[in-house]
Amino acid sequence: MQNVHLYLTLFPTESLIASHLNPQAFAIYMATGTKRGSSEPLTFIEITGDTSHFIDPDYLTTELGKLPEGRIKHSLYLSIYRSLEETPLANLGSLYLVTHDGRSLCLEPSDAPEFPADENKFLYQELCPVRPLVVSNLNPVAFCQHMTNPTVKIHLPKIAFVHKRVVDLDQWSESGYYGGHYLASPSHVKSCFQSLDKATGKYTKVIGRSRLQTFNYGLIDSGVYVGDSQTVRFYPMKSREELNNKHYAWAKSAQIL
């Protein structure tokens, strides 16, 4: 019997999917499909460990048992709503960043980095379950805890987001990171940071609510974070040197190198 893999997709859609494909093959299938012309990047996490407490094993057995002998299932959707919320953080395994042509970069969970106490300018692209681009004076772990804090009026049960690189907003045209992939108006971003400096008890400000059609992997700073008010899973982005030496084909496809 074929092994069944479980995947939580974070972008471009939030869903829980069962598949007979391993992560690399699943990445190719989801990005390029089975018909020529399909091309779509995605981000997903492989689900590990015992899943019987949040996934119905009888449903899996029944649905996969309908396949003719020798056939495999590329994707069996188990949920398309509140998928991240219903998936225990302890079951989150490796995260994959997939380019439009199906090349995948595997990021393993690690301890979250520490930031200097005086560093208070952070840019976050939320991926799931909502997708605004925001600035914050909170470091990634504190931001995750704040956004999922049940005592805060507006909060999320869980959140997945990317810590993006902040350029020198006074000399942004010299940075090489601007335009559609980064910001439509760096002066607006600068004013958003300034408003946080002036406000008391304000930790975030939305830059844009509907920018995320795709996001440039080259703008990822420390990495990707997934968590709630108690636990944060951190997936560190690989350095340019490591990408060049060990993952050149992926980085070239992602337009990083």
ROVEX-442249 format. One line per 3 residues: for each residue x, y, z of N, C-alpha, C, O, CB. Coordinates in steps of 0.2 Angstrom, whole numbers, plus 5000, padded with zeros to 4 digits. Glycine has a CB too. Example, Ala and Ser with C-alpha at 12.3 -4.5 7.8 and 13.67 -1.06 7.14 Angstrom:
# ROVEX-442249
5066/4972/5039/5062/4978/5039/5066/4984/5039/5071/4983/5042/5057/4978/5045 ~ 5064/4989/5035/5068/4995/5036/5064/5000/5039/5067/5006/5040/5070/4997/5029
This chain:
# ROVEX-442249
5004/4994/5000/5000/5000/5000/5004/5006/5000/5009/5007/5004/4995/5000/5006 ~ 5003/5011/4996/5006/5017/4995/5006/5021/5002/5001/5021/5006/5004/5022/4990 ~ 5012/5024/5004/5012/5029/5009/5008/5035/5008/5008/5038/5003/5019/5031/5011
5004/5037/5013/5000/5043/5013/5004/5049/5017/5005/5048/5023/4993/5042/5016 ~ 5004/5054/5013/5007/5060/5016/5002/5065/5017/4997/5065/5014/5013/5063/5012 ~ 5003/5069/5022/4998/5075/5024/5002/5081/5024/5007/5082/5026/4995/5074/5031
4998/5086/5020/5001/5093/5019/4996/5098/5021/4990/5098/5020/5004/5093/5012 ~ 4999/5103/5024/4995/5109/5026/4998/5115/5021/5004/5117/5022/4996/5111/5033 ~ 4994/5117/5017/4996/5123/5012/4994/5129/5015/4989/5130/5018/4993/5122/5005
4999/5134/5015/4998/5140/5018/4997/5146/5013/4993/5151/5014/5004/5142/5022 ~ 4999/5145/5007/4999/5150/5002/4999/5146/4995/5004/5142/4994/5004/5155/5002 ~ 4995/5148/4990/4991/5153/4990/4984/5152/4993/4980/5156/4993/4990/5155/4982
4983/5145/4995/4976/5144/4998/4978/5140/5004/4983/5137/5005/4972/5140/4993 ~ 4973/5140/5009/4974/5137/5016/4970/5130/5015/4964/5131/5014/4972/5141/5022 ~ 4974/5125/5016/4970/5118/5015/4974/5113/5018/4980/5113/5019/4968/5117/5008
4971/5107/5020/4974/5101/5022/4973/5096/5017/4967/5094/5015/4971/5099/5029 ~ 4978/5093/5015/4978/5088/5009/4982/5082/5010/4987/5082/5013/4981/5092/5002 ~ 4979/5076/5008/4982/5070/5009/4984/5068/5002/4981/5070/4997/4977/5064/5011
4990/5065/5001/4993/5063/4995/4998/5057/4995/5001/5056/5000/4997/5069/4992 ~ 4998/5053/4990/5003/5048/4990/5010/5050/4987/5015/5047/4987/5000/5043/4985 ~ 5010/5057/4985/5016/5060/4983/5021/5062/4989/5018/5065/4994/5015/5066/4978
5027/5061/4988/5032/5064/4993/5032/5071/4992/5030/5074/4987/5039/5060/4992 ~ 5035/5075/4997/5035/5082/4997/5038/5085/4990/5035/5090/4988/5039/5085/5002 ~ 5043/5082/4988/5046/5085/4981/5041/5084/4975/5040/5089/4971/5053/5082/4980
5038/5078/4975/5034/5077/4970/5027/5081/4971/5024/5083/4966/5032/5069/4969 ~ 5025/5081/4977/5019/5085/4978/5020/5093/4976/5015/5096/4974/5017/5085/4986 ~ 5026/5095/4978/5028/5102/4976/5027/5103/4968/5024/5108/4966/5035/5104/4978
5030/5098/4964/5029/5099/4957/5022/5099/4955/5020/5102/4950/5034/5093/4954 ~ 5018/5094/4957/5011/5093/4955/5007/5099/4957/5003/5101/4953/5008/5087/4959 ~ 5008/5102/4963/5004/5108/4965/5006/5114/4961/5002/5118/4960/5004/5109/4972
5012/5115/4960/5015/5121/4956/5013/5121/4949/5011/5126/4946/5022/5122/4957 ~ 5014/5115/4946/5013/5114/4938/5007/5110/4936/5005/5111/4930/5019/5111/4935 ~ 5004/5107/4940/4998/5103/4938/5000/5097/4934/5005/5095/4933/4993/5107/4935
4995/5095/4930/4996/5089/4926/4995/5091/4918/4996/5088/4914/4991/5083/4927 ~ 4993/5098/4917/4992/5101/4911/4998/5106/4910/4999/5110/4914/4985/5103/4910 ~ 5000/5106/4904/5005/5111/4902/5002/5118/4903/4996/5119/4901/5008/5110/4895
5006/5123/4905/5004/5130/4905/5002/5132/4913/5002/5138/4914/4998/5131/4901 ~ 5001/5127/4917/5000/5129/4924/5006/5131/4927/5011/5127/4926/4996/5123/4928 ~ 5006/5136/4931/5012/5138/4935/5010/5142/4941/5008/5148/4940/5017/5142/4930
5012/5140/4947/5010/5144/4953/5014/5142/4959/5015/5136/4960/5002/5142/4954 ~ 5017/5147/4962/5021/5145/4968/5017/5144/4974/5011/5145/4974/5026/5151/4969 ~ 5020/5140/4978/5016/5139/4984/5020/5137/4990/5026/5136/4990/5011/5133/4983
5017/5138/4996/5021/5136/5002/5017/5131/5006/5011/5132/5007/5022/5143/5007 ~ 5020/5126/5009/5016/5121/5012/5021/5118/5018/5027/5118/5017/5013/5115/5008 ~ 5017/5114/5022/5021/5111/5028/5019/5104/5028/5013/5102/5027/5019/5114/5035
5024/5099/5029/5022/5092/5029/5020/5091/5037/5023/5093/5041/5028/5088/5028 ~ 5014/5087/5037/5011/5085/5044/5014/5079/5046/5015/5074/5042/5004/5085/5043 ~ 5017/5078/5052/5020/5072/5055/5017/5070/5061/5012/5073/5064/5027/5074/5056
5019/5064/5063/5016/5061/5070/5009/5059/5069/5006/5058/5064/5016/5067/5075 ~ 5006/5057/5075/4999/5054/5076/4994/5060/5074/4994/5065/5077/4998/5052/5083 ~ 4990/5058/5069/4985/5063/5067/4978/5061/5068/4973/5065/5066/4986/5065/5059
4977/5055/5071/4971/5053/5072/4966/5057/5076/4960/5056/5076/4971/5046/5075 ~ 4969/5061/5080/4965/5066/5084/4962/5072/5081/4958/5075/5083/4968/5068/5090 ~ 4964/5073/5075/4961/5079/5071/4960/5077/5064/4957/5081/5060/4966/5085/5071
4962/5071/5061/4960/5069/5055/4957/5062/5055/4959/5058/5059/4966/5068/5050 ~ 4951/5061/5052/4947/5055/5052/4951/5050/5048/4951/5050/5042/4940/5056/5049 ~ 4954/5045/5051/4957/5039/5047/4952/5035/5043/4955/5033/5038/4961/5035/5052
4946/5034/5045/4941/5030/5042/4940/5034/5035/4939/5030/5030/4935/5029/5046 ~ 4939/5040/5035/4938/5044/5029/4944/5043/5024/4943/5042/5018/4937/5051/5030 ~ 4950/5044/5026/4956/5043/5022/4956/5036/5019/4957/5035/5013/4962/5044/5026
4955/5031/5023/4955/5024/5021/4949/5023/5015/4950/5020/5010/4954/5019/5026 ~ 4943/5025/5017/4938/5024/5012/4939/5028/5005/4938/5025/5000/4931/5027/5015 ~ 4941/5034/5006/4942/5038/5000/4948/5035/4995/4947/5035/4989/4943/5045/5001
4953/5034/4999/4959/5031/4995/4958/5024/4993/4961/5022/4988/4965/5031/4999 ~ 4954/5020/4996/4952/5014/4994/4948/5013/4988/4947/5008/4985/4948/5010/4999 ~ 4945/5019/4985/4941/5019/4979/4945/5019/4973/4943/5018/4968/4937/5025/4979
4952/5020/4974/4956/5021/4968/4957/5014/4965/4958/5009/4969/4963/5023/4970 ~ 4957/5013/4958/4959/5007/4955/4966/5005/4957/4970/5009/4959/4959/5008/4947 ~ 4967/4998/4957/4973/4995/4959/4979/4998/4955/4979/4998/4949/4973/4988/4959
4984/5000/4959/4990/5003/4955/4990/5010/4954/4995/5013/4952/4991/5000/4949 ~ 4984/5014/4955/4984/5021/4955/4985/5024/4961/4985/5021/4966/4977/5023/4952 ~ 4988/5030/4961/4990/5034/4966/4985/5041/4966/4983/5043/4961/4997/5036/4967
4984/5043/4972/4981/5050/4973/4985/5055/4974/4990/5056/4978/4976/5049/4979 ~ 4985/5060/4969/4989/5066/4970/4987/5071/4975/4991/5073/4979/4989/5070/4963 ~ 4980/5072/4976/4978/5076/4981/4971/5075/4983/4966/5074/4979/4978/5084/4979
4970/5073/4989/4963/5072/4992/4962/5078/4997/4966/5078/5003/4963/5065/4996 ~ 4958/5083/4996/4957/5088/5001/4953/5086/5007/4948/5083/5006/4953/5094/4997 ~ 4956/5087/5012/4953/5086/5019/4949/5092/5022/4944/5091/5026/4958/5083/5024
4952/5098/5021/4948/5104/5023/4951/5110/5019/4957/5110/5016/4950/5105/5030 ~ 4947/5115/5018/4949/5121/5015/4947/5127/5019/4947/5133/5016/4945/5121/5008 ~ 4946/5126/5025/4944/5132/5029/4946/5130/5036/4945/5125/5039/4936/5132/5029
4949/5135/5040/4952/5135/5046/4957/5129/5047/4957/5126/5052/4946/5134/5051 ~ 4960/5127/5042/4965/5122/5042/4971/5122/5046/4973/5118/5050/4967/5120/5035 ~ 4974/5128/5046/4979/5130/5051/4977/5130/5058/4980/5127/5062/4982/5137/5049
4971/5133/5059/4968/5133/5066/4967/5126/5069/4968/5125/5075/4962/5137/5066 ~ 4965/5121/5065/4963/5114/5067/4969/5110/5067/4969/5104/5070/4958/5111/5063 ~ 4975/5112/5065/4981/5108/5065/4986/5109/5071/4988/5115/5071/4985/5109/5058
4987/5104/5075/4991/5106/5081/4998/5107/5079/5001/5105/5074/4992/5099/5085 ~ 5001/5112/5082/5008/5115/5080/5013/5109/5081/5018/5109/5078/5010/5121/5085 ~ 5012/5105/5086/5016/5099/5087/5017/5094/5081/5022/5091/5080/5014/5095/5093
5012/5095/5076/5012/5090/5071/5015/5094/5064/5015/5091/5059/5005/5088/5069 ~ 5017/5100/5065/5020/5103/5059/5028/5101/5058/5032/5102/5063/5020/5111/5060 ~ 5029/5098/5053/5036/5096/5051/5039/5101/5047/5039/5107/5048/5036/5089/5048
5043/5099/5041/5047/5103/5037/5042/5107/5033/5036/5106/5031/5051/5099/5032 ~ 5045/5113/5031/5041/5118/5027/5044/5119/5021/5051/5118/5020/5041/5125/5031 ~ 5040/5119/5015/5043/5120/5008/5041/5126/5005/5035/5128/5005/5041/5113/5004
5046/5130/5002/5045/5135/4998/5046/5133/4991/5051/5130/4989/5050/5141/5000 ~ 5040/5134/4987/5040/5131/4980/5040/5136/4975/5036/5141/4976/5034/5126/4979 ~ 5044/5136/4970/5044/5141/4965/5038/5139/4959/5035/5134/4960/5051/5141/4961
5037/5144/4955/5032/5143/4950/5033/5136/4945/5028/5134/4943/5032/5149/4945 ~ 5039/5134/4945/5041/5128/4941/5041/5122/4945/5044/5117/4942/5047/5129/4936 ~ 5040/5122/4951/5039/5116/4955/5046/5115/4959/5046/5109/4962/5038/5111/4951
5051/5119/4959/5057/5117/4963/5055/5119/4970/5052/5124/4972/5063/5121/4960 ~ 5058/5115/4975/5056/5116/4982/5062/5117/4986/5067/5113/4985/5052/5110/4984 ~ 5062/5121/4991/5067/5122/4996/5064/5120/5003/5059/5123/5005/5070/5130/4996
5067/5115/5006/5065/5113/5012/5068/5117/5018/5074/5117/5018/5067/5105/5013 ~ 5064/5119/5022/5066/5123/5028/5064/5119/5035/5058/5117/5035/5063/5130/5029 ~ 5069/5117/5039/5068/5113/5045/5066/5118/5051/5069/5123/5051/5073/5108/5046
5062/5116/5055/5060/5120/5061/5067/5121/5066/5071/5116/5066/5055/5117/5065 ~ 5067/5126/5069/5073/5128/5073/5071/5133/5079/5065/5135/5079/5079/5131/5069 ~ 5076/5134/5083/5074/5139/5089/5074/5146/5086/5078/5148/5081/5080/5139/5094
5069/5150/5088/5068/5156/5085/5074/5161/5087/5077/5160/5093/5062/5159/5088 ~ 5076/5165/5083/5082/5169/5084/5080/5175/5089/5074/5177/5090/5085/5173/5078 ~ 5085/5178/5093/5084/5183/5097/5086/5190/5093/5091/5190/5089/5088/5182/5104
5083/5195/5095/5084/5201/5092/5086/5206/5097/5084/5206/5103/5078/5204/5088 ~ 5090/5211/5095/5092/5216/5100/5086/5220/5103/5081/5221/5099/5097/5222/5097 ~ 5087/5222/5109/5081/5225/5113/5079/5231/5109/5073/5233/5110/5082/5226/5120
5084/5235/5106/5082/5241/5103/5080/5241/5096/5079/5246/5093/5088/5246/5104 ~ 5080/5235/5093/5077/5234/5087/5070/5234/5087/5067/5230/5090/5080/5228/5083 ~ 5067/5239/5083/5059/5240/5084/5056/5241/5077/5051/5244/5077/5058/5245/5089
5059/5239/5071/5057/5240/5065/5056/5234/5061/5062/5231/5059/5061/5246/5061 ~ 5050/5231/5061/5050/5224/5058/5044/5225/5052/5039/5228/5053/5048/5219/5063 ~ 5045/5221/5047/5040/5221/5042/5038/5213/5041/5042/5209/5040/5043/5223/5035
5031/5212/5041/5029/5206/5041/5024/5205/5035/5019/5209/5034/5026/5204/5048 ~ 5024/5199/5031/5019/5198/5027/5015/5192/5030/5018/5186/5030/5022/5196/5020 ~ 5009/5193/5032/5005/5187/5035/5003/5183/5029/5001/5185/5023/4999/5190/5038
5003/5176/5030/5002/5172/5025/4995/5168/5026/4991/5167/5021/5007/5166/5024 ~ 4993/5167/5032/4988/5162/5034/4986/5164/5041/4990/5164/5045/4989/5155/5032 ~ 4979/5164/5043/4974/5164/5038/4972/5170/5035/4967/5171/5031/4968/5161/5042
4975/5176/5037/4974/5182/5033/4981/5185/5030/4986/5182/5032/4971/5188/5038 ~ 4980/5190/5026/4986/5191/5022/4988/5199/5021/4991/5201/5016/4985/5189/5015 ~ 4987/5203/5026/4990/5210/5026/4997/5210/5026/5001/5206/5029/4986/5214/5031
5000/5215/5023/5007/5217/5024/5007/5222/5030/5004/5227/5029/5010/5220/5018 ~ 5011/5221/5035/5011/5225/5041/5018/5227/5043/5023/5223/5042/5007/5222/5047 ~ 5018/5233/5047/5024/5235/5050/5023/5234/5058/5017/5234/5060/5027/5242/5049
5028/5233/5062/5027/5232/5069/5033/5234/5072/5039/5234/5070/5025/5224/5070 ~ 5033/5236/5079/5038/5237/5083/5040/5231/5088/5044/5231/5092/5037/5243/5087 ~ 5036/5225/5086/5038/5219/5090/5042/5214/5086/5041/5214/5080/5031/5216/5092
5046/5211/5089/5050/5206/5086/5046/5200/5084/5040/5200/5086/5056/5203/5090 ~ 5048/5195/5079/5043/5190/5077/5040/5186/5082/5033/5185/5081/5047/5185/5072 ~ 5043/5184/5087/5040/5180/5092/5035/5184/5096/5029/5181/5097/5045/5177/5097
5036/5190/5098/5032/5194/5101/5026/5196/5097/5020/5197/5099/5035/5201/5104 ~ 5027/5197/5090/5022/5199/5086/5017/5193/5085/5011/5194/5085/5025/5200/5079 ~ 5019/5187/5085/5015/5181/5085/5011/5180/5091/5005/5179/5090/5019/5174/5084
5014/5181/5097/5010/5181/5103/5005/5186/5103/5000/5185/5106/5015/5181/5109 ~ 5007/5192/5101/5002/5198/5101/4996/5196/5097/4990/5197/5099/5005/5204/5099 ~ 4997/5194/5091/4992/5193/5086/4987/5187/5088/4982/5187/5085/4995/5192/5079
4990/5183/5092/4985/5177/5094/4983/5177/5101/4981/5172/5104/4989/5171/5093 ~ 4985/5183/5104/4983/5184/5112/4975/5184/5112/4972/5189/5110/4986/5190/5115 ~ 4972/5179/5116/4965/5179/5116/4962/5185/5120/4956/5187/5120/4963/5173/5120
4966/5189/5124/4964/5195/5128/4964/5201/5124/4961/5206/5126/4968/5196/5134 ~ 4967/5201/5118/4967/5206/5113/4960/5206/5109/4958/5201/5107/4973/5206/5108 ~ 4957/5212/5108/4950/5212/5105/4950/5208/5098/4946/5204/5097/4948/5219/5104
4955/5210/5094/4955/5207/5087/4961/5203/5087/4967/5205/5088/4956/5213/5082 ~ 4960/5196/5087/4966/5191/5087/4964/5185/5083/4958/5184/5081/4967/5189/5094 ~ 4969/5181/5081/4968/5175/5077/4970/5169/5082/4974/5170/5086/4973/5176/5071
4967/5163/5080/4969/5158/5084/4976/5155/5083/4980/5153/5088/4964/5152/5083 ~ 4978/5155/5077/4985/5154/5075/4987/5158/5069/4982/5161/5066/4986/5146/5073 ~ 4993/5159/5068/4995/5163/5062/5002/5161/5059/5006/5158/5062/4996/5171/5064
5002/5161/5052/5008/5160/5049/5010/5166/5045/5006/5170/5042/5008/5154/5044 ~ 5017/5168/5046/5019/5175/5043/5026/5174/5041/5030/5170/5044/5018/5181/5047 ~ 5028/5179/5036/5035/5179/5034/5038/5186/5037/5035/5191/5037/5036/5179/5026
5044/5185/5040/5048/5191/5042/5052/5193/5036/5056/5190/5034/5053/5189/5048 ~ 5050/5199/5033/5053/5202/5027/5059/5207/5029/5058/5210/5034/5048/5205/5023 ~ 5063/5208/5024/5069/5212/5025/5066/5220/5025/5062/5221/5020/5074/5211/5020
5069/5224/5029/5067/5231/5029/5073/5234/5026/5079/5234/5029/5066/5234/5037 ~ 5072/5238/5021/5077/5242/5018/5078/5248/5021/5074/5250/5025/5076/5243/5010 ~ 5084/5252/5019/5085/5259/5022/5080/5263/5018/5080/5265/5013/5092/5261/5020
5075/5265/5022/5069/5269/5019/5071/5276/5017/5067/5279/5014/5063/5269/5024 ~ 5077/5278/5019/5079/5285/5017/5083/5285/5011/5084/5290/5007/5084/5288/5023 ~ 5085/5279/5009/5089/5278/5003/5087/5271/4999/5091/5267/4997/5097/5277/5004
5080/5271/4999/5077/5264/4997/5079/5263/4989/5080/5257/4987/5070/5264/4997 ~ 5080/5268/4985/5081/5267/4978/5088/5264/4977/5090/5261/4972/5081/5273/4974 ~ 5092/5265/4982/5099/5262/4982/5100/5255/4984/5105/5251/4983/5104/5266/4986
5094/5252/4987/5095/5246/4991/5094/5240/4986/5097/5234/4988/5089/5245/4996 ~ 5091/5240/4981/5090/5235/4976/5084/5231/4978/5082/5226/4975/5096/5230/4977 ~ 5080/5233/4983/5074/5229/4985/5068/5234/4986/5067/5237/4991/5075/5226/4992
5065/5236/4980/5060/5240/4980/5055/5239/4974/5057/5234/4970/5062/5248/4980 ~ 5050/5243/4973/5045/5242/4968/5040/5237/4970/5039/5235/4976/5049/5239/4962 ~ 5037/5234/4965/5031/5229/4966/5033/5223/4970/5028/5221/4973/5029/5227/4959
5039/5221/4970/5040/5215/4974/5041/5217/4982/5040/5213/4986/5046/5211/4972 ~ 5042/5223/4983/5043/5225/4990/5037/5230/4992/5033/5228/4996/5050/5228/4991 ~ 5038/5236/4990/5033/5241/4992/5031/5246/4986/5035/5247/4982/5036/5246/4998
5025/5248/4986/5023/5252/4981/5025/5259/4983/5026/5263/4978/5015/5252/4980 ~ 5025/5261/4989/5027/5268/4991/5031/5267/4998/5029/5267/5003/5021/5272/4993 ~ 5038/5267/4997/5042/5267/5003/5041/5273/5008/5042/5272/5014/5049/5267/5001
5039/5279/5005/5037/5284/5010/5031/5283/5014/5031/5285/5020/5036/5291/5006 ~ 5027/5279/5012/5021/5277/5016/5023/5272/5021/5021/5273/5027/5016/5274/5011 ~ 5028/5268/5020/5030/5263/5025/5034/5267/5030/5033/5265/5036/5035/5258/5021
5038/5271/5028/5041/5276/5033/5036/5279/5038/5038/5280/5044/5046/5281/5029 ~ 5031/5282/5035/5026/5285/5039/5023/5281/5044/5021/5283/5049/5021/5289/5035 ~ 5022/5274/5041/5019/5269/5046/5023/5268/5052/5021/5267/5057/5017/5263/5042
5030/5267/5051/5034/5266/5056/5034/5272/5061/5034/5271/5067/5041/5265/5054 ~ 5034/5278/5058/5034/5284/5062/5028/5285/5066/5028/5287/5072/5034/5290/5058 ~ 5022/5282/5064/5016/5282/5068/5016/5278/5074/5013/5279/5079/5010/5281/5063
5020/5272/5073/5021/5268/5078/5025/5271/5084/5024/5270/5090/5024/5261/5076 ~ 5030/5275/5081/5035/5278/5086/5031/5283/5091/5033/5284/5096/5041/5281/5082 ~ 5026/5286/5088/5023/5291/5091/5017/5289/5096/5015/5292/5100/5020/5296/5086
5014/5283/5094/5009/5280/5098/5011/5276/5104/5016/5273/5104/5004/5276/5093 ~ 5007/5276/5109/5008/5273/5115/5003/5266/5115/4997/5267/5114/5007/5277/5121 ~ 5006/5261/5116/5002/5255/5116/5000/5252/5109/4995/5248/5109/4996/5256/5120
5003/5255/5104/5001/5252/5097/5007/5248/5095/5013/5251/5095/4999/5258/5093 ~ 5006/5242/5092/5011/5238/5090/5011/5236/5083/5017/5234/5081/5011/5231/5094 ~ 5006/5237/5079/5006/5235/5072/5002/5241/5068/4998/5244/5071/5003/5228/5071
5004/5241/5062/5000/5245/5057/5000/5242/5050/5005/5240/5048/5003/5253/5057 ~ 4994/5242/5047/4993/5238/5041/4996/5243/5035/4994/5249/5035/4986/5236/5040 ~ 5000/5240/5031/5002/5244/5025/4998/5243/5019/4995/5248/5016/5010/5242/5023
4996/5237/5018/4991/5235/5013/4988/5229/5015/4990/5224/5018/4995/5234/5006 ~ 4981/5228/5012/4977/5223/5014/4976/5218/5009/4974/5212/5010/4970/5225/5016 ~ 4979/5219/5003/4977/5215/4997/4983/5214/4992/4982/5214/4986/4971/5217/4993
4989/5215/4995/4995/5215/4990/4997/5208/4988/5001/5207/4983/5001/5218/4994 ~ 4995/5203/4992/4999/5196/4991/4996/5192/4986/4991/5188/4987/4998/5193/4998 ~ 4998/5193/4980/4997/5189/4974/5002/5183/4974/5001/5178/4973/4996/5192/4967
5008/5186/4975/5014/5181/4976/5019/5185/4981/5018/5191/4981/5017/5179/4969 ~ 5024/5182/4983/5029/5186/4987/5036/5183/4985/5037/5177/4984/5027/5185/4995 ~ 5040/5188/4985/5047/5187/4983/5051/5183/4988/5052/5186/4994/5051/5193/4981
5053/5177/4987/5057/5173/4992/5063/5177/4994/5066/5176/5000/5058/5166/4990 ~ 5066/5181/4989/5072/5184/4991/5072/5189/4996/5077/5192/4998/5075/5187/4984 ~ 5066/5191/4998/5065/5197/5003/5063/5194/5010/5062/5198/5014/5059/5201/5001
5064/5187/5010/5063/5184/5017/5069/5186/5021/5075/5185/5019/5062/5177/5017 ~ 5068/5188/5027/5074/5190/5032/5076/5184/5036/5079/5179/5033/5072/5196/5036 ~ 5073/5184/5042/5075/5178/5046/5072/5171/5044/5075/5166/5045/5074/5179/5054
5066/5172/5042/5062/5166/5040/5055/5166/5041/5052/5172/5041/5065/5160/5044 ~ 5052/5160/5041/5044/5160/5042/5042/5157/5049/5046/5153/5052/5042/5155/5036 ~ 5037/5160/5051/5035/5159/5058/5028/5156/5058/5023/5159/5054/5035/5165/5063
5026/5151/5062/5019/5149/5063/5018/5147/5070/5022/5144/5074/5019/5142/5059 ~ 5013/5150/5073/5012/5149/5080/5005/5152/5083/5001/5154/5079/5017/5152/5084 ~ 5005/5151/5089/4999/5154/5093/5002/5158/5099/5008/5160/5099/4994/5149/5095
4998/5159/5104/5000/5163/5110/5005/5160/5114/5008/5163/5118/4994/5166/5114 ~ 5005/5153/5113/5010/5149/5118/5016/5146/5114/5021/5146/5117/5005/5143/5121 ~ 5015/5145/5108/5020/5141/5105/5022/5144/5098/5017/5146/5094/5019/5134/5104
5028/5145/5096/5030/5148/5090/5035/5143/5086/5040/5141/5089/5033/5155/5090 ~ 5033/5141/5080/5037/5137/5076/5041/5141/5071/5038/5145/5068/5033/5131/5072 ~ 5048/5141/5071/5052/5145/5067/5055/5141/5061/5058/5136/5063/5057/5149/5071
5055/5143/5055/5058/5140/5050/5063/5145/5047/5062/5149/5043/5053/5138/5044 ~ 5070/5144/5048/5075/5149/5046/5076/5149/5039/5077/5143/5036/5081/5148/5050 ~ 5076/5155/5036/5078/5155/5029/5086/5154/5028/5090/5156/5032/5076/5162/5026
5087/5151/5022/5095/5149/5021/5098/5155/5019/5095/5160/5015/5095/5143/5016 ~ 5105/5156/5020/5109/5161/5018/5110/5161/5011/5109/5156/5007/5115/5161/5022 ~ 5112/5167/5008/5113/5168/5001/5119/5163/4999/5119/5160/4994/5115/5175/4999
5124/5162/5004/5130/5158/5002/5127/5151/5002/5129/5147/4997/5135/5159/5008 ~ 5123/5149/5006/5121/5142/5006/5116/5140/5000/5117/5135/4997/5117/5140/5013 ~ 5112/5145/4998/5108/5144/4992/5112/5144/4986/5111/5140/4982/5103/5150/4992
5118/5148/4986/5122/5148/4980/5126/5141/4980/5127/5138/4974/5127/5153/4980 ~ 5128/5138/4985/5132/5132/4986/5128/5126/4985/5131/5121/4983/5136/5132/4992 ~ 5122/5126/4988/5119/5119/4989/5112/5119/4986/5109/5114/4984/5118/5118/4996
5109/5125/4984/5102/5125/4982/5102/5130/4976/5097/5134/4975/5097/5127/4987 ~ 5107/5130/4971/5107/5135/4966/5101/5135/4961/5099/5140/4960/5114/5134/4962 ~ 5099/5129/4959/5094/5128/4955/5087/5132/4957/5084/5135/4954/5092/5121/4953
5086/5130/4964/5080/5133/4967/5081/5141/4967/5076/5144/4965/5079/5130/4974 ~ 5086/5143/4970/5087/5150/4970/5087/5154/4964/5085/5160/4963/5094/5152/4974 ~ 5089/5151/4958/5089/5154/4952/5082/5154/4949/5080/5159/4947/5093/5149/4947
5078/5149/4951/5071/5149/4949/5067/5154/4953/5062/5157/4950/5068/5142/4950 ~ 5069/5155/4959/5066/5160/4964/5068/5167/4962/5066/5172/4966/5067/5158/4971 ~ 5073/5168/4957/5076/5174/4955/5079/5178/4961/5079/5184/4962/5070/5179/4953
5083/5174/4965/5087/5176/4971/5094/5177/4968/5097/5182/4970/5086/5172/4977 ~ 5096/5172/4964/5103/5172/4962/5103/5174/4954/5108/5174/4951/5107/5166/4963
